[in-house]
Amino acid sequence: MEQNYSGVDGAAIQDRVVQESMGPVYDRTQEHLGVSDKAVIFYRRLILRKLKEMEEGRPLPALDPALRFDEQRACSWYMPADEAWQDVTRFQEQYERDHPMSVAAE
């Protein structure tokens, strides 16, 4: 994006602003989805199908014990410009080593 029309710097922050300012739940029966909304249509149908399967007693895909989510993280990170973006995990892991989180007692 060459210009910022939202007045909010940074794509991640823009996403948060939109999510937080959406207001009440929208009546989706009044929507007119088009070709560019193909992903929205796909994922809504997927969610509805998975909810129906769950009601039928079938487990949701993420509940599969063979799946590992402990190595997945989301982050927004500043890195040196001369570093490859793919190395962001190295920077994040170093930060986490330098700033350990407190662990709640079980």
C-alpha distance (Angstrom), angle and dihedral (degrees) to the residues before:
residue distance angle dihedral
M1 . . .
E2 3.78 . .
Q3 3.80 96.8 .
N4 3.77 134.6 31.7
Y5 3.80 111.9 -132.1
S6 3.81 97.5 170.2
G7 3.80 98.7 67.7
V8 3.82 89.4 -129.0
D9 3.80 116.6 107.8
G10 3.80 117.4 -133.7
A11 3.81 130.8 30.6
A12 3.82 94.4 -117.0
I13 3.80 91.9 52.2
Q14 3.82 90.7 46.5
D15 3.81 89.3 54.2
R16 3.79 91.2 51.2
V17 3.80 91.8 48.8
V18 3.80 91.7 52.4
Q19 3.80 92.4 47.4
E20 3.79 93.7 48.2
S21 3.80 95.5 45.0
M22 3.79 99.9 46.4
G23 3.78 94.9 107.1
P24 3.81 124.8 -155.3
V25 3.79 123.0 -4.3
Y26 3.78 110.0 -73.4
D27 3.82 121.3 -124.4
R28 3.79 97.7 -115.5
T29 3.80 92.4 -168.6
Q30 3.81 86.4 79.0
E31 3.82 94.5 55.5
H32 3.77 123.5 112.9
L33 3.78 104.5 -156.6
G34 3.77 118.8 -165.8
V35 3.79 139.7 -169.7
S36 3.80 92.5 -73.6
D37 3.82 89.0 58.5
K38 3.80 93.5 63.4
A39 3.82 92.9 117.3
V40 3.82 91.5 50.2
I41 3.81 90.4 51.6
F42 3.82 92.2 46.4
Y43 3.81 94.9 50.7
R44 3.80 94.9 43.8
R45 3.79 89.6 53.4
L46 3.81 90.5 46.0
I47 3.81 92.0 51.9
L48 3.81 91.9 47.9
R49 3.82 90.8 48.9
K50 3.82 92.2 49.3
L51 3.81 91.6 48.3
K52 3.82 89.6 52.4
E53 3.81 90.7 48.5
M54 3.81 90.0 49.5
E55 3.82 90.4 52.2
E56 3.82 87.4 52.4
G57 3.82 89.3 56.2
R58 3.78 98.8 -102.3
P59 3.83 115.1 136.2
L60 3.77 121.8 -113.0
P61 3.83 113.8 -108.5
A62 3.81 95.2 -113.6
L63 3.81 91.0 57.9
D64 3.80 91.0 68.6
P65 3.84 104.7 119.6
A66 3.82 89.8 -146.4
L67 3.82 90.3 67.4
R68 3.80 117.6 89.9
F69 3.77 120.0 -150.3
D70 3.79 98.4 162.7
E71 3.80 93.0 92.0
Q72 3.79 96.1 50.6
R73 3.77 120.7 96.8
A74 3.75 138.2 168.1
C75 3.76 119.1 -145.3
S76 3.76 145.2 160.4
W77 3.77 108.2 -143.5
Y78 3.79 141.8 179.0
M79 3.80 113.5 -142.5
P80 3.78 136.4 173.9
A81 3.82 109.8 -82.2
D82 3.80 92.0 -125.3
E83 3.83 92.7 58.9
A84 3.81 124.2 90.5
W85 3.81 112.7 -110.2
Q86 3.81 88.7 -131.0
D87 3.82 88.0 70.3
V88 3.80 93.0 63.8
T89 3.80 91.7 108.0
R90 3.80 89.9 61.5
F91 3.82 89.8 55.8
Q92 3.79 92.7 44.9
E93 3.80 93.7 47.9
Q94 3.81 91.0 50.1
Y95 3.80 89.9 50.5
E96 3.81 90.8 49.8
R97 3.82 90.6 50.5
D98 3.81 90.4 49.9
H99 3.82 93.3 44.6
P100 3.83 108.8 34.4
M101 3.79 115.7 -166.4
S102 3.78 118.3 -122.8
V103 3.78 111.3 -109.5
A104 3.79 118.0 -136.7
A105 3.80 115.3 -124.0
E106 3.78 113.5 -106.5
